[in-house]
Amino acid sequence: MTTKPVDVKIMGRDFTVSCGDEELQGLLDAVDYLNKKMAEIRDTGKVVGMERIAIMAALNMSHEVLNTKAGDVDIGNYKRRINAMQNQIDEAIAAQNKLL
């Protein structure tokens, strides 16, 4: 995959990011989403400073990802349940290996 430098603007600051042609639209969508989240935090007036605003936006977005819902399905809950089942399977296999 060939990448090229792409200039983006986040909260009025210019950044150059390496990006492949097939990822460009996704990058631009992510920049737009980040700008909106950071502007929402800035506009509340409760958080001061670009670094703090960026950290709060990252924290909020991480929370969204971990609690993503697709329709009425809580993806985060399914991921936690799948991980718990995987751990049970791993423990069962380890116990079987001890018997062999």
Secondary structure, 3 states (H helix, E strand, C coil): CCEEEEEEEECCEEEEEEEEHHHHHHHHHHHHHHHHHHHHHHHHCCCCCHHHHHHHHHHHHHHHHHCCEECCEEHHHHHHHHHHHHHHHHHHHHHHHHHC
